[in-house]
C-alpha cells in the first residue's frame, strides 16, 4: 500500500511539473526530459509512471481539471441562506478563471484545450469535464427557476450549455486582454440575471 501511495504522489508531482512548463511555454514546449528536471525525478521515473507523453498529458489535464472542480464543488455546497441562483453565479465565475490568482491556471487550461483539438484522448477528458459541469449547472438552473420570484427557463439543459460556453469563452477574453476581469464578470452575471427575466426566463 505505501508503494502505491508513493506512485500516485509521484504522478501528481509530475502533473504539477507539466502544468508549470505549460504555463511558461505552452504544451508544445513540454518534453519528458524537461518534466523530469522540473519534477526533480529521473527520466526513468517519468516513464514508469506514464507509458507515453500523451498519457502524461491526459493525467495532467485531469489534475488541473480536478483543482478547478474542487473549487466549483465548494461553491455548490450551499448554506440555507444561499440560493441556487447565487450558487450558479459563484460556480460559473470559478469556471471562468477570472481572478488574478488563477491566471496561470487559465493559461494552462487553454493550452490543453488547444492541444485537445488534435488529441482525441485529451478531447475525451475535456468532454467529460464539461459534461459534469453542464449537468451541475442545469440542476441549479432548474432548482432556481420558480423560487424567490424567479421565472423558470423552459430548457435548463440548453441554458446550462450557454452559461458554460460563456464562462469558458470569457477565460480567453481576459487572458488576451480583450476584457478586464471585472468586465468579464459583469458580462457573465448580466447573462445570469437575464435567465430569470420575463415569462419562461425570457426564452421567448
Z-matrix of the N, CA and C atoms (Angstrom, degrees):
N
C 1 1.471
C 2 1.528 1 112.89
N 3 1.340 2 120.69 1 -48.03
C 4 1.470 3 119.86 2 178.48
C 5 1.520 4 112.10 3 -57.03
N 6 1.380 5 115.48 4 -36.44
C 7 1.457 6 118.49 5 -179.43
C 8 1.531 7 111.54 6 -63.90
N 9 1.341 8 117.13 7 -38.22
C 10 1.458 9 121.75 8 178.53
C 11 1.525 10 110.89 9 -66.64
N 12 1.318 11 116.72 10 -40.46
C 13 1.460 12 120.82 11 177.79
C 14 1.522 13 110.31 12 -61.77
N 15 1.345 14 116.91 13 -43.18
C 16 1.456 15 120.55 14 179.18
C 17 1.532 16 110.78 15 -62.62
N 18 1.319 17 116.42 16 -38.83
C 19 1.471 18 120.69 17 179.58
C 20 1.526 19 110.24 18 -63.27
N 21 1.314 20 117.04 19 -44.96
C 22 1.459 21 120.43 20 -179.41
C 23 1.527 22 110.95 21 -66.96
N 24 1.304 23 116.47 22 -39.38
C 25 1.468 24 119.76 23 178.40
C 26 1.526 25 110.41 24 -63.63
N 27 1.328 26 115.83 25 -38.85
C 28 1.466 27 119.01 26 178.84
C 29 1.519 28 110.87 27 -66.42
N 30 1.328 29 117.27 28 -39.77
C 31 1.460 30 120.29 29 177.63
C 32 1.531 31 110.95 30 -60.52
N 33 1.323 32 116.33 31 -39.57
C 34 1.460 33 120.01 32 178.83
C 35 1.537 34 110.95 33 -70.90
N 36 1.317 35 116.57 34 -35.41
C 37 1.464 36 120.60 35 176.08
C 38 1.524 37 110.50 36 -62.89
N 39 1.317 38 116.37 37 -42.19
C 40 1.462 39 121.29 38 178.17
C 41 1.527 40 110.14 39 -66.55
N 42 1.335 41 116.82 40 -40.75
C 43 1.472 42 120.21 41 178.44
C 44 1.525 43 110.65 42 -61.25
N 45 1.318 44 117.04 43 -40.84
C 46 1.466 45 120.51 44 177.85
C 47 1.524 46 110.29 45 -62.44
N 48 1.326 47 117.08 46 -38.93
C 49 1.465 48 121.16 47 178.33
C 50 1.532 49 110.39 48 -64.80
N 51 1.333 50 116.66 49 -41.58
C 52 1.471 51 120.29 50 176.59
C 53 1.525 52 110.54 51 -57.88
N 54 1.324 53 116.21 52 -44.59
C 55 1.468 54 120.62 53 -178.74
C 56 1.519 55 111.79 54 -64.66
N 57 1.325 56 117.45 55 -41.06
C 58 1.467 57 120.28 56 178.06
C 59 1.532 58 110.63 57 -61.88
N 60 1.326 59 116.48 58 -43.23
C 61 1.459 60 120.02 59 -179.58
C 62 1.528 61 111.15 60 -68.95
N 63 1.340 62 116.52 61 -39.65
C 64 1.463 63 120.20 62 178.49
C 65 1.521 64 110.63 63 -62.83
N 66 1.314 65 117.22 64 -35.78
C 67 1.464 66 121.27 65 178.02
C 68 1.524 67 110.40 66 -65.17
N 69 1.322 68 116.65 67 -37.53
C 70 1.464 69 121.10 68 -176.12
C 71 1.529 70 113.12 69 -79.16
N 72 1.340 71 117.40 70 -36.79
C 73 1.468 72 118.73 71 -169.73
C 74 1.522 73 114.74 72 -140.90
N 75 1.338 74 117.56 73 6.16
C 76 1.459 75 119.95 74 -176.70
C 77 1.518 76 110.82 75 79.90
N 78 1.314 77 117.07 76 164.50
C 79 1.462 78 120.45 77 -176.34
C 80 1.523 79 112.89 78 -68.18
N 81 1.343 80 116.89 79 -25.57
C 82 1.463 81 118.84 80 179.53
C 83 1.530 82 111.07 81 -64.62
N 84 1.319 83 117.23 82 -21.43
C 85 1.461 84 120.98 83 179.14
C 86 1.512 85 114.23 84 -94.51
N 87 1.322 86 117.31 85 6.03
C 88 1.464 87 120.87 86 -178.33
C 89 1.522 88 109.48 87 -91.53
N 90 1.333 89 116.78 88 115.49
C 91 1.461 90 121.65 89 175.63
C 92 1.523 91 109.09 90 -115.01
N 93 1.326 92 116.30 91 158.07
C 94 1.466 93 120.24 92 178.24
C 95 1.523 94 110.96 93 -60.22
N 96 1.329 95 116.02 94 -38.26
C 97 1.465 96 119.73 95 -179.50
C 98 1.536 97 111.08 96 -64.53
N 99 1.340 98 116.34 97 -43.56
C 100 1.464 99 119.46 98 179.59
C 101 1.532 100 111.50 99 -68.12
N 102 1.323 101 116.18 100 -37.19
C 103 1.465 102 119.80 101 177.91
C 104 1.527 103 110.08 102 -62.74
N 105 1.329 104 116.14 103 -44.60
C 106 1.471 105 119.84 104 179.15
C 107 1.524 106 110.62 105 -60.64
N 108 1.331 107 116.07 106 -42.90
C 109 1.464 108 119.15 107 -179.89
C 110 1.522 109 111.22 108 -65.34
N 111 1.334 110 117.80 109 -42.75
C 112 1.459 111 120.69 110 -178.84
C 113 1.534 112 110.98 111 -67.84
N 114 1.319 113 116.99 112 -36.93
C 115 1.469 114 120.56 113 179.79
C 116 1.521 115 112.13 114 -81.36
N 117 1.343 116 115.82 115 -8.40
C 118 1.467 117 121.91 116 -178.96
C 119 1.530 118 111.71 117 59.74
N 120 1.340 119 113.60 118 45.41
C 121 1.460 120 120.86 119 174.05
C 122 1.527 121 107.13 120 -131.52
N 123 1.325 122 117.09 121 169.74
C 124 1.453 123 120.88 122 179.88
C 125 1.528 124 110.73 123 -80.07
N 126 1.330 125 116.07 124 160.76
C 127 1.460 126 120.72 125 174.14
C 128 1.518 127 109.70 126 -58.48
N 129 1.315 128 115.80 127 -39.29
C 130 1.456 129 119.93 128 179.55
C 131 1.513 130 112.02 129 -61.19
N 132 1.340 131 116.52 130 -37.36
C 133 1.467 132 120.27 131 179.24
C 134 1.523 133 110.58 132 -64.98
N 135 1.340 134 116.20 133 -40.28
C 136 1.463 135 119.65 134 177.65
C 137 1.524 136 110.03 135 -63.23
N 138 1.321 137 116.85 136 -44.09
C 139 1.458 138 121.02 137 -177.39
C 140 1.519 139 112.33 138 -70.41
N 141 1.322 140 117.47 139 -26.23
C 142 1.467 141 119.38 140 174.99
C 143 1.526 142 111.19 141 -73.92
N 144 1.314 143 116.04 142 -29.69
C 145 1.469 144 119.73 143 178.65
C 146 1.520 145 112.45 144 -80.18
N 147 1.338 146 116.28 145 -34.56
C 148 1.466 147 120.80 146 -175.57
C 149 1.520 148 109.35 147 -136.61
N 150 1.332 149 115.86 148 126.18
C 151 1.460 150 120.55 149 -176.98
C 152 1.527 151 111.44 150 -69.52
N 153 1.350 152 116.86 151 -32.14
C 154 1.463 153 120.94 152 -178.27
C 155 1.527 154 109.56 153 -137.94
N 156 1.316 155 115.02 154 164.80
C 157 1.467 156 119.37 155 175.84
C 158 1.519 157 110.22 156 -63.45
N 159 1.333 158 117.28 157 -39.28
C 160 1.457 159 120.13 158 -179.27
C 161 1.528 160 111.40 159 -62.80
N 162 1.324 161 116.81 160 -39.94
C 163 1.464 162 119.98 161 176.37
C 164 1.522 163 110.32 162 -61.02
N 165 1.315 164 116.98 163 -40.37
C 166 1.461 165 121.75 164 178.02
C 167 1.529 166 110.76 165 -63.15
N 168 1.335 167 117.02 166 -42.36
C 169 1.460 168 120.63 167 -179.67
C 170 1.526 169 111.48 168 -67.00
N 171 1.324 170 117.10 169 -39.31
C 172 1.466 171 120.42 170 178.21
C 173 1.527 172 110.16 171 -61.58
N 174 1.333 173 116.01 172 -42.93
C 175 1.465 174 118.96 173 178.56
C 176 1.525 175 110.75 174 -65.42
N 177 1.337 176 116.75 175 -39.99
C 178 1.472 177 120.12 176 -179.48
C 179 1.526 178 110.75 177 -65.83
N 180 1.335 179 117.33 178 -37.57
C 181 1.458 180 120.06 179 176.35
C 182 1.531 181 110.06 180 -63.39
N 183 1.320 182 116.67 181 -42.51
C 184 1.458 183 119.74 182 176.32
C 185 1.516 184 112.16 183 -61.58
N 186 1.330 185 115.70 184 -34.80
C 187 1.468 186 121.60 185 179.76
C 188 1.524 187 111.05 186 -64.88
N 189 1.328 188 117.56 187 -48.48
C 190 1.470 189 119.74 188 -179.52
C 191 1.521 190 110.31 189 -71.70
N 192 1.331 191 117.33 190 -34.85
C 193 1.457 192 120.38 191 177.12
C 194 1.519 193 111.63 192 -63.55
N 195 1.316 194 116.52 193 -37.02
C 196 1.463 195 120.07 194 179.04
C 197 1.521 196 111.19 195 -67.43
N 198 1.322 197 117.04 196 -36.86
C 199 1.464 198 119.62 197 177.93
C 200 1.518 199 111.16 198 -63.05
N 201 1.334 200 115.81 199 -43.64
C 202 1.467 201 119.67 200 177.07
C 203 1.525 202 109.59 201 -65.97
N 204 1.334 203 116.01 202 -43.13
C 205 1.454 204 120.88 203 -178.97
C 206 1.516 205 113.06 204 -60.78
N 207 1.317 206 116.82 205 -36.56
C 208 1.464 207 120.31 206 178.77
C 209 1.521 208 110.97 207 -62.38
N 210 1.338 209 116.63 208 -40.37
C 211 1.460 210 119.91 209 179.08
C 212 1.529 211 110.62 210 -68.83
N 213 1.332 212 116.18 211 -39.46
C 214 1.468 213 119.29 212 178.35
C 215 1.525 214 110.05 213 -63.49
N 216 1.331 215 116.61 214 -46.13
C 217 1.472 216 119.68 215 -179.27
C 218 1.521 217 111.34 216 -62.03
N 219 1.330 218 116.25 217 -35.99
C 220 1.464 219 119.13 218 177.98
C 221 1.528 220 110.40 219 -63.51
N 222 1.332 221 116.73 220 -34.57
C 223 1.466 222 120.66 221 178.02
C 224 1.525 223 111.59 222 -71.85
N 225 1.341 224 116.23 223 -26.45
C 226 1.457 225 120.08 224 -176.96
C 227 1.523 226 112.67 225 -83.66
N 228 1.333 227 117.15 226 -14.76
C 229 1.462 228 120.51 227 175.41
C 230 1.520 229 106.69 228 -81.05
N 231 1.310 230 115.57 229 99.88
C 232 1.463 231 120.21 230 -168.22
C 233 1.524 232 111.60 231 -96.96
N 234 1.311 233 113.85 232 146.90
C 235 1.456 234 120.03 233 168.68
C 236 1.523 235 107.73 234 -82.46
N 237 1.330 236 118.37 235 162.90
C 238 1.472 237 119.74 236 178.60
C 239 1.525 238 113.11 237 -56.73
N 240 1.344 239 116.13 238 -25.77
C 241 1.469 240 119.62 239 -176.94
C 242 1.532 241 112.07 240 -82.14
N 243 1.354 242 118.20 241 -12.32
C 244 1.465 243 120.29 242 -176.48
C 245 1.516 244 109.99 243 -98.68
N 246 1.297 245 116.68 244 125.58
C 247 1.460 246 121.37 245 -179.39
C 248 1.522 247 110.75 246 -79.55
N 249 1.334 248 115.12 247 164.58
C 250 1.464 249 119.85 248 175.98
C 251 1.525 250 110.72 249 -63.24
N 252 1.335 251 117.11 250 -37.60
C 253 1.463 252 120.69 251 179.18
C 254 1.526 253 110.91 252 -63.06
N 255 1.326 254 116.76 253 -40.73
C 256 1.460 255 121.09 254 178.29
C 257 1.524 256 111.09 255 -66.63
N 258 1.337 257 116.11 256 -41.39
C 259 1.466 258 120.20 257 178.48
C 260 1.518 259 110.91 258 -62.73
N 261 1.335 260 117.14 259 -38.74
C 262 1.460 261 121.08 260 177.57
C 263 1.523 262 110.76 261 -61.25
N 264 1.323 263 117.13 262 -44.01
C 265 1.455 264 120.76 263 179.09
C 266 1.516 265 112.32 264 -61.24
N 267 1.332 266 116.16 265 -43.97
C 268 1.471 267 119.66 266 179.59
C 269 1.526 268 110.91 267 -65.54
N 270 1.333 269 116.73 268 -43.87
C 271 1.457 270 120.16 269 -178.17
C 272 1.524 271 111.61 270 -65.47
N 273 1.337 272 117.32 271 -41.87
C 274 1.462 273 120.76 272 179.44
C 275 1.527 274 110.98 273 -64.68
N 276 1.321 275 116.67 274 -35.49
C 277 1.467 276 120.32 275 177.21
C 278 1.528 277 110.74 276 -65.34
N 279 1.333 278 117.47 277 -38.83
C 280 1.462 279 120.75 278 176.74
C 281 1.528 280 110.53 279 -62.38
N 282 1.328 281 116.91 280 -42.92
C 283 1.466 282 121.22 281 -179.86
C 284 1.526 283 110.91 282 -62.54
N 285 1.317 284 116.84 283 -35.40
C 286 1.467 285 120.83 284 -177.78
C 287 1.527 286 113.35 285 -72.87
N 288 1.341 287 117.81 286 -14.71
C 289 1.472 288 121.82 287 177.03
C 290 1.531 289 111.58 288 53.92
N 291 1.328 290 115.85 289 51.69
C 292 1.457 291 120.58 290 -174.12
C 293 1.521 292 114.15 291 -87.12
N 294 1.310 293 117.72 292 -22.34
C 295 1.461 294 119.09 293 -174.75
C 296 1.530 295 111.20 294 -75.20
N 297 1.335 296 114.94 295 150.75
C 298 1.465 297 120.23 296 -176.71
C 299 1.523 298 111.94 297 -58.85
N 300 1.327 299 117.80 298 -35.65
C 301 1.465 300 120.21 299 -178.03
C 302 1.528 301 112.64 300 -70.99
N 303 1.345 302 116.23 301 -10.30
C 304 1.462 303 120.05 302 178.38
C 305 1.529 304 112.32 303 -107.08
N 306 1.327 305 117.34 304 11.22
C 307 1.459 306 120.24 305 -176.75
C 308 1.532 307 111.37 306 -64.60
N 309 1.332 308 117.41 307 -42.35
C 310 1.460 309 119.71 308 178.33
C 311 1.525 310 110.56 309 -63.44
N 312 1.311 311 116.62 310 -40.75
C 313 1.462 312 121.18 311 178.16
C 314 1.527 313 110.49 312 -62.14
N 315 1.327 314 116.66 313 -37.84
C 316 1.465 315 120.79 314 177.98
C 317 1.526 316 110.45 315 -63.86
N 318 1.325 317 117.40 316 -42.40
C 319 1.468 318 120.35 317 178.92
C 320 1.529 319 110.44 318 -62.02
N 321 1.321 320 116.19 319 -42.39
C 322 1.464 321 120.52 320 -179.86
C 323 1.529 322 110.35 321 -65.68
N 324 1.335 323 116.50 322 -44.71
C 325 1.461 324 120.39 323 -179.15
C 326 1.529 325 110.68 324 -59.09
N 327 1.332 326 117.14 325 -45.32
C 328 1.463 327 120.06 326 -178.70
C 329 1.527 328 111.68 327 -68.70
N 330 1.328 329 117.18 328 -30.63
C 331 1.467 330 119.88 329 175.24
C 332 1.526 331 110.07 330 -63.49
N 333 1.328 332 116.31 331 -40.20
C 334 1.460 333 120.06 332 178.11
C 335 1.526 334 111.29 333 -69.27
N 336 1.327 335 117.03 334 -39.34
C 337 1.470 336 120.23 335 178.69
C 338 1.531 337 109.97 336 -60.54
N 339 1.325 338 116.98 337 -43.79
C 340 1.460 339 120.68 338 179.34
C 341 1.522 340 110.73 339 -62.79
N 342 1.319 341 117.35 340 -42.99
C 343 1.460 342 120.80 341 -179.83
C 344 1.525 343 111.61 342 -68.06
N 345 1.342 344 116.27 343 -30.84
C 346 1.466 345 120.46 344 -178.87
C 347 1.519 346 112.04 345 -64.78
N 348 1.331 347 116.69 346 -21.88
C 349 1.469 348 119.89 347 178.74
C 350 1.520 349 111.86 348 -63.65
N 351 1.334 350 117.46 349 -22.57
C 352 1.472 351 121.31 350 179.94
C 353 1.523 352 111.75 351 -121.77
N 354 1.333 353 116.97 352 10.32
C 355 1.466 354 121.03 353 -179.38
C 356 1.517 355 109.79 354 -129.76
N 357 1.332 356 118.74 355 101.55
C 358 1.469 357 120.46 356 179.40
C 359 1.529 358 114.25 357 -55.51
N 360 1.335 359 120.42 358 -39.91
C 361 1.469 360 118.32 359 178.61
C 362 1.532 361 113.00 360 -63.84
N 363 1.335 362 117.45 361 -39.98
C 364 1.459 363 119.89 362 176.76
C 365 1.527 364 110.46 363 -66.97
N 366 1.332 365 116.80 364 -39.95
C 367 1.464 366 120.48 365 178.84
C 368 1.524 367 110.68 366 -61.88
N 369 1.326 368 117.27 367 -39.65
C 370 1.464 369 120.76 368 179.28
C 371 1.523 370 110.88 369 -64.08
N 372 1.321 371 117.00 370 -40.12
C 373 1.466 372 120.68 371 178.40
C 374 1.522 373 110.79 372 -64.81
N 375 1.332 374 116.45 373 -43.10
C 376 1.464 375 120.36 374 178.14
C 377 1.527 376 111.42 375 -63.12
N 378 1.331 377 116.94 376 -42.08
C 379 1.465 378 119.52 377 179.73
C 380 1.522 379 111.17 378 -60.91
N 381 1.318 380 116.26 379 -39.77
C 382 1.466 381 119.77 380 178.87
C 383 1.523 382 110.79 381 -65.17
N 384 1.331 383 117.00 382 -41.28
C 385 1.472 384 120.64 383 178.29
C 386 1.527 385 110.77 384 -62.86
N 387 1.333 386 116.40 385 -47.25
C 388 1.455 387 120.36 386 -178.72
C 389 1.529 388 111.54 387 -65.65
N 390 1.322 389 117.17 388 -37.40
C 391 1.461 390 120.28 389 179.49
C 392 1.528 391 111.11 390 -62.43
N 393 1.328 392 116.33 391 -41.18
C 394 1.462 393 119.86 392 179.68
C 395 1.530 394 110.87 393 -65.95
N 396 1.331 395 116.44 394 -41.74
C 397 1.466 396 120.24 395 178.50
C 398 1.527 397 110.78 396 -65.32
N 399 1.318 398 116.25 397 -42.71
C 400 1.460 399 119.85 398 -179.77
C 401 1.529 400 110.90 399 -61.68
N 402 1.305 401 116.98 400 -41.26
C 403 1.464 402 120.50 401 179.17
C 404 1.528 403 111.07 402 -62.82
N 405 1.340 404 115.66 403 -42.87
C 406 1.466 405 119.63 404 179.08
C 407 1.524 406 110.83 405 -64.21
N 408 1.335 407 116.84 406 -42.02
C 409 1.464 408 120.54 407 179.55
C 410 1.526 409 110.59 408 -64.54
N 411 1.328 410 116.86 409 -42.92
C 412 1.463 411 120.26 410 -178.98
C 413 1.530 412 110.66 411 -62.54
N 414 1.314 413 116.68 412 -39.20
C 415 1.464 414 120.46 413 178.57
C 416 1.525 415 110.58 414 -62.49
N 417 1.337 416 116.78 415 -43.12
C 418 1.463 417 120.40 416 -179.71
C 419 1.527 418 111.01 417 -67.03
N 420 1.323 419 116.82 418 -40.13
C 421 1.468 420 119.97 419 -179.93
C 422 1.519 421 110.36 420 -64.32
N 423 1.330 422 116.30 421 -42.41
C 424 1.463 423 119.74 422 179.04
C 425 1.525 424 110.82 423 -65.66
N 426 1.332 425 116.34 424 -39.32
C 427 1.467 426 120.40 425 -179.51
C 428 1.525 427 111.34 426 -69.15
N 429 1.340 428 116.36 427 -38.90
C 430 1.468 429 120.30 428 -176.51
C 431 1.520 430 111.50 429 -72.71
N 432 1.342 431 117.32 430 -35.23
C 433 1.450 432 120.74 431 -177.56
C 434 1.514 433 112.23 432 -60.18
N 435 1.307 434 116.35 433 129.38
C 436 1.457 435 120.86 434 -179.99
C 437 1.509 436 114.08 435 89.26
N 438 1.333 437 117.00 436 -11.79
C 439 1.457 438 119.39 437 178.68
C 440 1.505 439 111.44 438 -97.20
N 441 1.300 440 116.83 439 149.37
C 442 1.473 441 123.39 440 177.63
C 443 1.527 442 111.59 441 53.30
N 444 1.348 443 115.67 442 35.95
C 445 1.456 444 119.61 443 177.35
C 446 1.507 445 114.70 444 76.85
N 447 1.361 446 118.00 445 11.20
C 448 1.453 447 120.78 446 -179.28
C 449 1.522 448 110.32 447 -87.20
N 450 1.332 449 115.97 448 139.24
C 451 1.458 450 120.06 449 175.42
C 452 1.527 451 109.07 450 -75.15
N 453 1.321 452 116.55 451 145.88
C 454 1.460 453 120.61 452 -176.70
C 455 1.524 454 111.06 453 -93.40
N 456 1.338 455 119.27 454 123.00
C 457 1.465 456 120.57 455 174.95
C 458 1.530 457 110.14 456 -59.06
N 459 1.325 458 117.04 457 144.82
C 460 1.459 459 121.07 458 -178.18
C 461 1.516 460 112.54 459 -67.96
N 462 1.315 461 117.38 460 -33.43
C 463 1.462 462 121.33 461 -175.52
C 464 1.532 463 109.86 462 -130.90
N 465 1.349 464 117.98 463 88.54
C 466 1.476 465 120.45 464 -178.73
C 467 1.525 466 113.02 465 -57.70
N 468 1.342 467 117.46 466 -35.40
C 469 1.463 468 119.70 467 179.81
C 470 1.511 469 112.44 468 -63.54
N 471 1.347 470 116.17 469 -43.44
C 472 1.460 471 120.52 470 178.25
C 473 1.519 472 110.77 471 -63.71
N 474 1.333 473 116.47 472 -43.88
C 475 1.465 474 119.87 473 -179.74
C 476 1.523 475 110.72 474 -66.02
N 477 1.326 476 117.48 475 -35.34
C 478 1.466 477 120.52 476 177.91
C 479 1.521 478 110.40 477 -64.07
N 480 1.336 479 117.43 478 -40.43
C 481 1.470 480 120.33 479 176.87
C 482 1.522 481 110.85 480 -60.85
N 483 1.330 482 116.49 481 -41.00
C 484 1.468 483 120.44 482 -179.08
C 485 1.526 484 111.05 483 -66.20
N 486 1.340 485 117.01 484 -43.79
C 487 1.464 486 120.87 485 -179.97
C 488 1.523 487 110.21 486 -63.06
N 489 1.327 488 116.30 487 -44.14
C 490 1.464 489 120.26 488 -179.20
C 491 1.525 490 111.18 489 -64.17
N 492 1.339 491 116.24 490 -43.92
C 493 1.466 492 119.68 491 179.62
C 494 1.531 493 111.06 492 -63.98
N 495 1.322 494 116.90 493 -39.89
C 496 1.460 495 120.69 494 179.09
C 497 1.525 496 110.71 495 -65.20
N 498 1.327 497 116.50 496 -48.46
C 499 1.475 498 120.00 497 -179.82
C 500 1.515 499 110.47 498 -59.62
N 501 1.325 500 116.61 499 -42.81
C 502 1.460 501 120.98 500 -178.59
C 503 1.522 502 110.88 501 -66.32
N 504 1.336 503 117.15 502 -42.15
C 505 1.452 504 120.49 503 179.76
C 506 1.517 505 113.33 504 -66.54
N 507 1.327 506 116.60 505 -33.89
C 508 1.466 507 120.05 506 179.87
C 509 1.525 508 111.86 507 -63.90
N 510 1.334 509 116.24 508 -27.46
C 511 1.469 510 119.79 509 176.36
C 512 1.519 511 110.29 510 -55.46
N 513 1.320 512 116.19 511 -47.04
C 514 1.466 513 121.17 512 -179.49
C 515 1.522 514 111.16 513 -65.48
N 516 1.324 515 117.45 514 -44.13
C 517 1.463 516 120.84 515 -176.67
C 518 1.523 517 111.94 516 -62.14
N 519 1.324 518 116.62 517 -36.43
C 520 1.466 519 120.11 518 177.65
C 521 1.522 520 110.38 519 -74.49
N 522 1.323 521 116.31 520 -40.73
C 523 1.459 522 120.06 521 -174.95
C 524 1.526 523 112.07 522 -63.98
N 525 1.332 524 117.32 523 -35.89
C 526 1.471 525 119.58 524 -179.04
C 527 1.527 526 112.26 525 -91.47
N 528 1.343 527 116.64 526 -0.27
C 529 1.453 528 119.98 527 176.04
C 530 1.509 529 115.30 528 86.34
N 531 1.341 530 117.48 529 10.45
C 532 1.466 531 119.31 530 177.06
C 533 1.520 532 111.57 531 -70.31
N 534 1.319 533 116.41 532 -34.54
C 535 1.463 534 121.96 533 176.20
C 536 1.521 535 109.57 534 -128.09
N 537 1.324 536 115.92 535 144.27
C 538 1.456 537 120.15 536 169.33
C 539 1.529 538 107.88 537 -74.67
N 540 1.331 539 118.34 538 153.62
C 541 1.466 540 119.99 539 179.21
C 542 1.525 541 112.76 540 -53.61
N 543 1.344 542 116.43 541 -39.02
C 544 1.458 543 119.86 542 -179.34
C 545 1.535 544 111.11 543 -65.61
N 546 1.349 545 116.26 544 -38.59
C 547 1.463 546 120.15 545 178.16
C 548 1.519 547 110.79 546 -66.10
N 549 1.322 548 116.30 547 -41.72
C 550 1.464 549 120.43 548 179.86
C 551 1.523 550 110.87 549 -64.02
N 552 1.323 551 116.16 550 -40.87
C 553 1.464 552 119.36 551 179.71
C 554 1.528 553 110.55 552 -64.90
N 555 1.327 554 116.88 553 -37.12
C 556 1.465 555 119.93 554 177.95
C 557 1.527 556 111.11 555 -66.59
N 558 1.344 557 117.29 556 -40.42
C 559 1.462 558 121.09 557 176.21
C 560 1.535 559 110.21 558 -58.99
N 561 1.323 560 116.08 559 -46.00
C 562 1.460 561 120.85 560 -179.04
C 563 1.521 562 111.85 561 -62.41
N 564 1.325 563 116.22 562 -47.74
C 565 1.457 564 119.19 563 -175.13
C 566 1.535 565 111.97 564 -75.49
N 567 1.340 566 117.46 565 -26.09
C 568 1.464 567 119.47 566 173.63
C 569 1.529 568 109.53 567 -65.93
N 570 1.326 569 115.98 568 -39.88
C 571 1.470 570 119.13 569 177.40
C 572 1.531 571 110.34 570 -64.19
N 573 1.317 572 117.17 571 -42.60
C 574 1.466 573 120.08 572 -179.83
C 575 1.523 574 111.32 573 -63.52
N 576 1.339 575 116.04 574 -38.26
C 577 1.468 576 118.17 575 178.25
C 578 1.526 577 110.97 576 -62.80
N 579 1.338 578 116.31 577 -37.04
C 580 1.470 579 119.79 578 -179.05
C 581 1.513 580 112.88 579 -68.60
N 582 1.337 581 116.90 580 -18.67
C 583 1.459 582 119.51 581 177.55
C 584 1.521 583 111.76 582 -59.41
N 585 1.341 584 115.53 583 -31.61
C 586 1.453 585 119.17 584 -170.94
C 587 1.527 586 112.41 585 -103.61
N 588 1.338 587 117.72 586 6.27
C 589 1.460 588 120.15 587 -176.17
C 590 1.522 589 111.45 588 -88.03
N 591 1.299 590 115.29 589 136.34
C 592 1.473 591 120.74 590 171.86
C 593 1.509 592 112.66 591 72.90
N 594 1.310 593 116.64 592 175.13
C 595 1.459 594 120.70 593 179.93
C 596 1.516 595 110.57 594 -64.82
N 597 1.336 596 115.48 595 136.46
C 598 1.466 597 123.10 596 -179.59
C 599 1.507 598 112.05 597 58.81
N 600 1.362 599 116.64 598 33.93
C 601 1.453 600 120.66 599 174.88
C 602 1.500 601 114.07 600 67.36
N 603 1.345 602 116.87 601 24.35
C 604 1.468 603 119.02 602 180.00
C 605 1.518 604 112.08 603 75.49
N 606 1.366 605 117.28 604 16.48
C 607 1.458 606 119.33 605 -176.90
C 608 1.523 607 111.66 606 -69.45
N 609 1.343 608 116.47 607 -21.01
C 610 1.467 609 118.26 608 179.74
C 611 1.495 610 110.24 609 -81.97
